[in-house]
């Protein structure tokens, strides 16, 4: 996939900007606060209809304005596409592909895949299980539109079941027929999501192991595993067995919304025993594995977006990372850094440099 041109209007700290890109390596160089990361986020928006960094769209509007507009020219094996994303009045979203409105934003996911690597990704290791589930879901959703539909439906029924549990506590009366209905829907959807996650994680592991070995120059051994209550029992049985606990707590304690990933360095937990550099190497390897998994599934390379590329990496690992992403196994890459000489010393004339 190739992004040839990007135009921003009233997006974050860019009042107006248009950039044309190289087919391989593109580097945004400038001081902190210059807007380098915001360009990566604009690209991510066009691909996945949301910001990688901001929880709400309105936070991304240029100060004093009430809208932003992003547009890009993207080419995939399916053809050439002009993609426009607009946020109007601070709340109304509009997406157009080749001048045709896309009424359902979720239907856009997967057509223009992208993978972001950013400093805040350390929450994959240090944060809650929700961060790690987001990583799994973002990987699968870009190759399987059905998965995203299953996940959205599961979350809808989960919210309804939790609301019912609270209502039962208030009224001191349980509607078993209603619960059975929710349980049936959650069980069907949960088993599909569990199987999809299990399959993808098995496929990611050997790719991840390869990249970590390359990145670390085989200095240490790492691994990760999938944790799910559904590996022990089907969800319908778990929901039935935990009903009394759910009624007391007024929330659903079992299901794929409790899934997690376990990260190890050697036989120890990465979160406790891994250095910052080892944790960063682990996360980068996961993201590179995600990129290659999507590449194989889609038949073309996603865009790779790397923010603050040398953060917490020693010189050897930084050099290895650039060697990896500049290889033929990766397509178009976008990189941010504060030091142009650092980039030039590693890439020479192989990259297009954008000073900011």
N, C-alpha and C positions, 0 to 999 in steps of 0.2 A: 504494500500500500504506500502511496506517495501523496504527501501534502505539499502542493506547489505554492500556495499563496494563503495568507491569513490576514484578515482585516478586523480591527477592533474599533468600536466606537463607544465611548463612555464606560469602558470596562476597567474596574479597579483604579489603578493610578495612570492608566492610558486613556487620555481624552480622545485621541484618534491616532491610529497607527496601522500601516500596511507593510507586510514583510513577504518577500519571495524566498523560497528555500532551495537548498541543495538536496539532491536525491539521497544522499547518504548521511553525512555528519554535519549538524548545525549546532554552533556553540553561541550562547548568549553570555557575554562577559560584561561585568559591571559591579559597582559597589552594592552593598546591601541596601535595599529600598529602591533600587533603580527600576524594578518591574520585571526582572528576568523570570522569576517564578510565575508571575501573572501571565506571561506569554505561554508557558507550559500549561497553565490552568485553562486558558482560553482554548488551546488545542484539545485538552481533555473534555471540556464542555461540548465541543462540536462532535466528539466521538461518542460520549456517554450521557449527554444532556444534563450534566450536573458538575459542580465544582469538586475537585479532589480535596480542597482545603477548607472551604466555607460550608457551614451547615445550612445556611439560608441564602437564596439567590440575591435578596435585596442587599446583602453585605458586599456584593460585587459591583455595585453601581458607582460610577465616578462621583465624587463629592459634589453636591449641588444639583445633580441631574436626577431624573426619575425613570430612566431606562438605560439598557445597554443592548448592543447589537454585535454579534460575532458572525463572521462568514469565512468559509474556507473552500478551496478547490481541492478535492480529493479524488485520487484515481485508484481503483481496485481492479482485479481481473474481470469484474462485472461491468466496468465502464468508468466514465468520468462523471463526477457529481459536484454540484454546487450546494453546499450546506449552509443554512442560515439559522442561527438561534437568536431569539429576541426575548427580552424581558421588558414588558411594557407596564407603566404605572406602578412599578415596584412589585407586581404580583402576577400579571398575566403572561404566561409563557407561550411562545410560538416557535415551532420548528418547521422549516421548509427544506425539502431536498429536490433540487432541480425545479424550483418554483411551485412544487406541490406540497400542500400542508400535510403534516403528519399529526393526526389528531391524538394518537396514543404514543406518548414519549417512550414507553417501554418497548414498543415495536421497533425503535431505532437501534436498540442495544444489539451489538454483535455485527452490524453491517460495517462499522468502521472501528475495529478493535484497537485498544491502546492499553499500555502498561506504564504506570508511573512508579518511579523510585524517588523517595523524598526523605529528608531527615526525620520527619515526624513518624515515619514507618517504624521507628523503634517501639511504638506502642503495640506492634505485632508481637513483640517479645514481652514488653513490660506491662502492657495494658490488660484489659479484661478479655474474656473469651469472645465477646461480641466482635472485637477487632479481628480475631483470627477467623471467625465465621464469615465476616465481610470479605476477607481475602479469598476464601473458598468460593463464596457465592459470586464474587466478581469474576473469578476464573471461569466457572461453569456457565454463567449467564451470557458470556460473550461467544459461546460456541453452541448453546442449546437454549433457544427461546422458550421451549416448554418448561425448562427448569425455572426460569424467572416467573412464569405463570403459576407453577406449583408453589413457589415460595411466597408469592403475593397472596395466593388463596389460603395457604397454611397460616400466614400471619393474620389474615382476616378472621378465620375461624378461631384462632388462638385468642385474639382480642375479644371476640364474642363470648368464648367460654369463660375467660377471666372475668368479664363483666357479669356473666350469669352467676359465677361463684360468689361475687360480692353481693349481688342481689339476693341470693339464697341466704347469706349470712344476715342481711338486714331484715328479711321477712321470716327468717327461721323456718324456711320450707324449701325442700329440694325437689326440683323438677327432673326426675330421672330420665324421662323420655327425651327432654331437651338435651341433657348431658350425653345420652347415647347417640343422639344425632351429631353433636359436635365431635364426640370420640371417633365415630365412624369416619367422618371427613378428615380429621387430623391423622388418623391411622393410615388411610389410603395415601394421602399426600406426604406424610412423614416418611413412609417406607420408600416412596419414589425418590425423595430428596436424600435420604440416607444412602440408598444404593448408588445414586449419582455421585455423592460426595466420596463414598468409599472407592468407587472406580477411579475417579479423577486423582485422588490422593495417591493411590497405588501407581498411577501413571506418572505423577509428578516426581516421586521419590528418586528413581534412577537419574532423571535429568538434573534434579537438585544436587544429588551426590556428585555428579560430574562437575557442575559449575563450582561447587564449594571446593572441590579438590583443586581445580584450576586456579581459583581466586586465592586460595590460601597456600598454594604451592605444596599441598599435601602435608601441611604442618599439624593438622589435628583432624580427628574424625567427628562427624556430627550426624544427627539423624532426627527424624520427627515421626510422630504417630498420631493416629486419629482416635479421639475419645468420643464415644457415643453410647448412650443408654440402650440404643436399639441393637447394639452388638450383643447384648445379653438376652433381651426378650423383645418380641413384637410390641409396637406402641399400644395396640388395643389392650393387651394384658397389663402393661405398665400403668396405663391410665386407670384401669379397673382396680389394680392393687393399691394405687396411691390416692384413691378417691377421698378417703377420710382426711388424709393430710392436706389435699388440695382444698377441701371444704374449710378446714381450720385456717390455713394460710391465705385463702381467697385468691389463689393463683395456681396455674398449672406448672407443676414441678418436673414433669417428665416430657420429653420430646426432643426433636432435633434442634429446638431453640436453646438447648443446653449443651450442644456439641462443642468440642474444643479440639485444639491441636497441642501436642506435647513436644517441646523442643529440647534436644539434648546435645551437649558437647561431651564426647566420651560417654560415660555412664551417668553424668551429672546434669542437673537442670541448667539449661543455657541462661535462664533469667538470673540465677544465683551465682553461677560460676564462670560465665562467659565475660570476657572483657568487652569494652565498647566496640573495639575493632572486630572482635569475633562475632558479636551480635550483629553489627552492620554487615559483615561478610555473609552471615547466615540469611539475613533479610534480602540482600541483593541476590543471593543464589536462588532464593524462593521466587523472587520476581523474574529473574532470568528464566527459571524453569516454567513459570507461568507464561512468559512470552513465547517460549518454544512449544509449549503444549498448545497454545492458541494457534500458533503458526501451522502446526501439523494438522489440527482440526479444520482450520479455515482454508488451508492451501495457499496462504500468503501471509507475509509478516505484519503483525500489528505495529503501530508507531510505538517507539520506546522513548519515554520522557524521563530524564534523570536530573533531578534538582540537587545542586550543591554536590557535585559528583565525588569530590575528594574528602568530604566530611568524615572524620574518624577513621580514615583508612591510611595505613602507612604507604610509603612510596612503592613497595613491591606490589601490594594489593591494588593500588591505584593504577599502576602500569598494566597489571593483569586484566583489570576491569576494562580499560580502554582497548586492549588487544582483543578481548572477547567481543565487545559490542561493535568493533570496527571490522570484524570478520564477515565472511559471506553468509554466515548463519543468521545474521540480523539485517533488517532492512533499514529504513530511515530512523535516525536517532537525533534527539534534541537534548542538549546538555547545557546546564548553567554552571558558572564558576565566577569567582571574583578576580582571578589572576590569569590574564591572557598568556603570560609567559609560561605558566604551568601547562596550559593546554597546548601551546605551540611546541614546547619541548617534547611533548609526547606524540602529537599528531602531525607536526610540521605543516605542510600545505594540504593535508588530506581533509581538512575541515573548513567549512564556511564560518567565519567569525563575524558576529554581530555585536558591536560595541554599544553599550547603553549608558 
